[in-house]
Amino acid sequence: MKRRGFSLAVALTALAALLSFTLRPALAAESNTLANFQKTRAYTAGTFTDIGGQWYTSWIERAYEYGLISGIGDNQYNPAGSLTGAEALTIGARIHATYKYGAGAAASEIEKYQRGGGRWYDMYAAYCKAEGLIGNQLDGKLEAPLTRAEMVFAWSRLLLPRDMPKQNTVHSLPDVGPSTPYRDEIIYFYEAGVLTGTDGAGTFLPGNYISRAEAAAIFMRIVEARESGRTFGQPPMDASAFEREVFDLVNIERAKQGIAPLQWDDRLADVARAHSTDMSQKNYFAHDSLDGRRFSDRIRNAGITFRAAAENIAWGYRTPKEVMEGWMNSPGHRANILNANYTHLGVGFYNNYWTQDFIG
């Protein structure tokens, strides 16, 4: 994936472009409520001359009215520009402080972390850390563009879960898997309706940089409006039918090579299914369980004896045919499937995680 170049000079020049925070006198606000977000000014034609007639126009206009953003000067917003880590934390601090303390107290709460001689964004970063919004994950990235995954992480704790309820169902996303950085936060945002994807399938593009226009749409969904009632990915099919179909496909491949068919083993299938379930629920993808057990340990713990054993795993394939094609195109997995020393097989499927356990 080719990333666009980044100029630090441009980013620092755009300091004035950073999100402004317009405050007006306010009554004492409730703590931790979306009611604290109020429009503080009106957007008028020509405020930004580079956002007209685009998908993001209304998002940027509304963000301006809430006092959350301003431009880069000369009536420009620079919607295609990349959002930096510092800008993301500035937005996050302002949203969270308004949500928690109210618009009238938000600025003063952030300014408690202002220190002389530092960088312009230090107090925003310090606020986010003190409030538990981030740890040290973005250190060293504050003056560089953020990826879409990093942006989600930076904003994933701005509101309490009660104000980010689950409104959508996520079975799977095309490009978000076990190894995707900040996977849980991404799924959380999809379920809450903050993220909707870049296409009808819900593709997220986690490694791409986040533009200022995209950022405005996302943080306005946090504050104001979210999509609901959507389903991403296909629900899991009948697991037992999928498992048996994989078993049949294995024996078809063995027959092509003149190798004796394997026998189905219910106990092996239980072991394989438990491992698929464990990988899905604990968000990892490996032969070794998180408690250190190897596949051979799991088989022995089920009371199964063997002279030889092997395991194939896969993630993300939607059908038995797809996963078998993937395994057969991989030399190591293919060798296990066609190994004449194995006599029994158990297959386990759960939420697009697949496991084959062989013994002989």
C-alpha positions, 0 to 999 in steps of 0.5 A, a space after each residue: 500500500 502506497 502512503 502519501 508523503 507527509 511534511 512536518 512543516 505543513 503540519 505545523 503551519 496548520 496549527 491554526 487549522 486545528 480545531 478551535 474551541 468556541 466557548 460561550 457562557 453556560 449554566 452548570 452542566 451535567 457530567 458525562 452526557 451527550 446533552 453537553 454538546 450544543 451548537 455555539 455558532 452558525 455556519 455561513 456560506 463561504 466559511 470554507 470555500 473548499 468543501 462544497 458539494 461533497 459527501 463530507 460537506 454537511 459533516 464539516 459544517 456541523 462540526 464547525 457549528 459545534 465549535 469543534 473545528 476551524 480551517 487552515 486560514 484563507 477560508 480553507 479547511 483542507 478536507 483531503 489533508 491527513 489528520 495527525 496524532 496531535 490533531 486527533 488528541 486535540 479533538 479527542 480532548 475537547 470532545 471528552 472534556 465537553 462530554 464530562 465537564 460541560 462546554 463551559 468548563 471544558 477548556 479550563 479542565 484541559 488547560 490544567 495540563 498546560 506547561 510552559 515551554 512545551 509543544 502546542 499539543 502537550 496539554 491535550 496529550 497530557 489530558 488524554 493520558 490523565 483521563 485514561 483515554 490513551 496510554 503511550 501507544 501514540 507516543 512518537 506519532 503525534 506529528 505524523 499522520 494517523 492511520 485509520 486504526 490508530 484514529 479509532 483507538 485514540 477516540 474509542 474511550 471518549 464516551 461511556 459505553 451507555 452512550 455508545 450502545 450497540 446498534 449494528 451487528 458485525 459478523 466480519 469485516 473484509 479487511 479486519 482480522 485477528 492481527 489488525 491493530 486495535 481490532 476490538 476498538 474498530 468492531 466497537 465503533 462499527 457496532 455503535 454506528 460510528 463507522 460504516 466502512 468505505 463501501 457496501 461490504 464495510 471495508 475499513 482500510 485500517 492502514 490508510 491515513 485518515 483525512 480531515 474530512 473523514 475525521 470530521 464525519 467520524 467524530 460527528 457520529 460520536 457526538 451527534 448522529 450514528 447509523 443503526 440497523 446494519 449487518 456487516 458480513 454473513 452470519 455463521 453457517 451451520 457449523 456441523 454441516 461446514 465441518 462435515 463438508 470439509 471432511 468430505 473434501 479432504 477425502 476427495 483430495 486424498 482419493 485423487 492421490 490414491 491415499 486411503 480416506 480418513 475416518 471422522 472422529 467426534 472427539 477430535 472434532 470437539 478438540 478442533 471446534 474448541 480451538 476455533 472457538 477459543 481463537 475467535 473469542 480471545 482474538 488470536 490466531 495460532 496453533 498454541 493456545 494462550 495458556 501455552 498448550 500445543 495442539 498435541 496437548 489439547 488432543 491428549 487432554 481429551 484422552 485421545 492416544 496417537 502415534 502422529 498428529 498434525 493440525 491445520 488452522 485458517 481464518 476468514 474463509 467463508 465456505 468449506 470450498 474456500 478454506 480447502 482451496 487455501 489449504 491445498 495451495 499451501 505446501 505445509 497444509 497440503 502435506 498434512 491433508 495428504 499424509 498417508 500416516 494419518 487415519 482420523 480427522 476432526 474438523 472444528 468451525 466457529 465464526 470463520 475460524 477453522 481447525 483440522 486435527 489429524 491423528 494416526 
